[in-house]
Amino acid sequence: MNKKNNKVSSFDNSSSEAKKLLKICGMKYVDNIRQVAELKPDYLGFIFYEKSKRNFEGIIPEIPKGIKKTGVFVNDYLEILVSLAEEYQLEALQLHGDESVEYIKELKGHLERSREEKRLPKVEIIKVFGIKDEFDFSVLEPYEAVVDYFLFDTKGKERGGNGVTFDWKVLEGYNSNKPFFLSGGIGLNEVAKVKEIIKTDLPVYALDVNSKFEKEPGLKSVKDLKKFISQVL
């Protein structure tokens, strides 16, 4: 793994100046998508997984340029994934299952061909890893060369959207420069913790929020999201 010069040892390191981005995931309803898009998050996530309470079907309304439409998939067939990416013009794919390095390499080949044929824009690859009380970061090494970002979520019964944070101290063992999305139970009650971790030298690229900002699965509270954005970003 690409090592940092200084391993992160605590959450009181020198402040990181880079602006943190925001991904709002689990979008489902057209009017709500429009309302949330007005907040101009950097990523909007749509879950294409039938077992999810937030499974997306239908039309994505026009949203402001600069917001990356992100498809969330779990161990899906490549053909289905690429077809949906083309249909919805996705700009990021979040792989939330047990996708192997070989799978991702093959996926990237399909995406590149679609891009060459002007059926797709450039697509980012985000690979999710679930964390609970501990994590072996060495498992990330083979993925470093084939993904754009990692996403660390809470390992739970559901594939995301569990509404529970994992122990962020585990991230002290992360010694890569690969930027990552921080996910898992982030809500208004976690604002202080979020402010603390984004000031460290950990390469936190973006915050990923979902269930803690919902009125019901897939329906986000614009009021609470506005409050979070004003307090953190």
KAFEN-V370310 format. One record per helix or strand of 2 or more residues. SS is the DSSP state (~ for helix, > for strand). FROM is the first residue (numbers start at 1). TO is the last residue. Records with the same first field share a line. If there is no record, write none. Layout:
SS->FROM-TO / FROM-TO
This chain:
>->21-24 / 43-47 / 68-73 / 92-95 / 124-131 / 149-154 / 180-182 / 204-209 / 214-216 / 219-220
~->30-37 / 78-88 / 101-116 / 137-143 / 168-173 / 188-197 / 211-213 / 222-232
